[in-house]
Amino acid sequence: MVLGDATKVQGDATKVQGDATKVQGDAIKVQGDATKVQGDATKVQGDATKVQGDATKVQGDATKVQGDATKVQVKRLVCTP
């Protein structure tokens, strides 16, 4: 009878250990999912930064074109008798 009880206790302990391992595995999966979400967010932020950089470049190009047009206009004013 004592041996049977000890075997049952050992079986219960093994089940508890298995449950703890499953909980640990679930926690690792959640952590992995969170890392993936963070990676995706970082990529989105990087893409947004690139778009912002492209917009700044376009704005700079437009400013250069405007400056060139102003130069042409000044030359015309200077050359006009």
CNS distance restraints for C-alpha pairs under 8 A (distance, minus, plus):
assign (resid   1 and name CA) (resid   5 and name CA) 6.29 0.50 0.50
assign (resid   2 and name CA) (resid   6 and name CA) 6.16 0.50 0.50
assign (resid   3 and name CA) (resid   7 and name CA) 6.17 0.50 0.50
assign (resid   4 and name CA) (resid   8 and name CA) 6.22 0.50 0.50
assign (resid   5 and name CA) (resid   9 and name CA) 6.17 0.50 0.50
assign (resid   6 and name CA) (resid  10 and name CA) 6.07 0.50 0.50
assign (resid   7 and name CA) (resid  11 and name CA) 6.08 0.50 0.50
assign (resid   8 and name CA) (resid  12 and name CA) 6.11 0.50 0.50
assign (resid   9 and name CA) (resid  13 and name CA) 6.12 0.50 0.50
assign (resid  10 and name CA) (resid  14 and name CA) 6.16 0.50 0.50
assign (resid  11 and name CA) (resid  15 and name CA) 6.24 0.50 0.50
assign (resid  12 and name CA) (resid  16 and name CA) 6.22 0.50 0.50
assign (resid  13 and name CA) (resid  17 and name CA) 6.10 0.50 0.50
assign (resid  14 and name CA) (resid  18 and name CA) 6.10 0.50 0.50
assign (resid  15 and name CA) (resid  19 and name CA) 6.12 0.50 0.50
assign (resid  16 and name CA) (resid  20 and name CA) 6.15 0.50 0.50
assign (resid  17 and name CA) (resid  21 and name CA) 6.19 0.50 0.50
assign (resid  18 and name CA) (resid  22 and name CA) 6.25 0.50 0.50
assign (resid  19 and name CA) (resid  23 and name CA) 6.22 0.50 0.50
assign (resid  20 and name CA) (resid  24 and name CA) 6.12 0.50 0.50
assign (resid  21 and name CA) (resid  25 and name CA) 6.09 0.50 0.50
assign (resid  22 and name CA) (resid  26 and name CA) 6.11 0.50 0.50
assign (resid  23 and name CA) (resid  27 and name CA) 6.17 0.50 0.50
assign (resid  24 and name CA) (resid  28 and name CA) 6.24 0.50 0.50
assign (resid  25 and name CA) (resid  29 and name CA) 6.24 0.50 0.50
assign (resid  26 and name CA) (resid  30 and name CA) 6.18 0.50 0.50
assign (resid  27 and name CA) (resid  31 and name CA) 6.11 0.50 0.50
assign (resid  28 and name CA) (resid  32 and name CA) 6.09 0.50 0.50
assign (resid  29 and name CA) (resid  33 and name CA) 6.11 0.50 0.50
assign (resid  30 and name CA) (resid  34 and name CA) 6.12 0.50 0.50
assign (resid  31 and name CA) (resid  35 and name CA) 6.15 0.50 0.50
assign (resid  32 and name CA) (resid  36 and name CA) 6.23 0.50 0.50
assign (resid  33 and name CA) (resid  37 and name CA) 6.19 0.50 0.50
assign (resid  34 and name CA) (resid  38 and name CA) 6.09 0.50 0.50
assign (resid  35 and name CA) (resid  39 and name CA) 6.07 0.50 0.50
assign (resid  36 and name CA) (resid  40 and name CA) 6.12 0.50 0.50
assign (resid  37 and name CA) (resid  41 and name CA) 6.13 0.50 0.50
assign (resid  38 and name CA) (resid  42 and name CA) 6.14 0.50 0.50
assign (resid  39 and name CA) (resid  43 and name CA) 6.23 0.50 0.50
assign (resid  40 and name CA) (resid  44 and name CA) 6.20 0.50 0.50
assign (resid  41 and name CA) (resid  45 and name CA) 6.09 0.50 0.50
assign (resid  42 and name CA) (resid  46 and name CA) 6.07 0.50 0.50
assign (resid  43 and name CA) (resid  47 and name CA) 6.10 0.50 0.50
assign (resid  44 and name CA) (resid  48 and name CA) 6.13 0.50 0.50
assign (resid  45 and name CA) (resid  49 and name CA) 6.15 0.50 0.50
assign (resid  46 and name CA) (resid  50 and name CA) 6.22 0.50 0.50
assign (resid  47 and name CA) (resid  51 and name CA) 6.22 0.50 0.50
assign (resid  48 and name CA) (resid  52 and name CA) 6.10 0.50 0.50
assign (resid  49 and name CA) (resid  53 and name CA) 6.06 0.50 0.50
assign (resid  50 and name CA) (resid  54 and name CA) 6.10 0.50 0.50
assign (resid  51 and name CA) (resid  55 and name CA) 6.15 0.50 0.50
assign (resid  52 and name CA) (resid  56 and name CA) 6.17 0.50 0.50
assign (resid  53 and name CA) (resid  57 and name CA) 6.22 0.50 0.50
assign (resid  54 and name CA) (resid  58 and name CA) 6.23 0.50 0.50
assign (resid  55 and name CA) (resid  59 and name CA) 6.10 0.50 0.50
assign (resid  56 and name CA) (resid  60 and name CA) 6.08 0.50 0.50
assign (resid  57 and name CA) (resid  61 and name CA) 6.11 0.50 0.50
assign (resid  58 and name CA) (resid  62 and name CA) 6.16 0.50 0.50
assign (resid  59 and name CA) (resid  63 and name CA) 6.19 0.50 0.50
assign (resid  60 and name CA) (resid  64 and name CA) 6.23 0.50 0.50
assign (resid  61 and name CA) (resid  65 and name CA) 6.25 0.50 0.50
assign (resid  62 and name CA) (resid  66 and name CA) 6.11 0.50 0.50
assign (resid  63 and name CA) (resid  67 and name CA) 6.08 0.50 0.50
assign (resid  64 and name CA) (resid  68 and name CA) 6.13 0.50 0.50
assign (resid  65 and name CA) (resid  69 and name CA) 6.16 0.50 0.50
assign (resid  66 and name CA) (resid  70 and name CA) 6.20 0.50 0.50
assign (resid  67 and name CA) (resid  71 and name CA) 6.28 0.50 0.50
assign (resid  68 and name CA) (resid  72 and name CA) 6.36 0.50 0.50
assign (resid  69 and name CA) (resid  73 and name CA) 6.18 0.50 0.50
assign (resid  70 and name CA) (resid  74 and name CA) 6.13 0.50 0.50
assign (resid  71 and name CA) (resid  75 and name CA) 6.20 0.50 0.50
assign (resid  72 and name CA) (resid  76 and name CA) 6.27 0.50 0.50
assign (resid  73 and name CA) (resid  77 and name CA) 6.30 0.50 0.50
assign (resid  74 and name CA) (resid  78 and name CA) 6.14 0.50 0.50
assign (resid  75 and name CA) (resid  79 and name CA) 5.97 0.50 0.50
assign (resid  76 and name CA) (resid  80 and name CA) 5.91 0.50 0.50
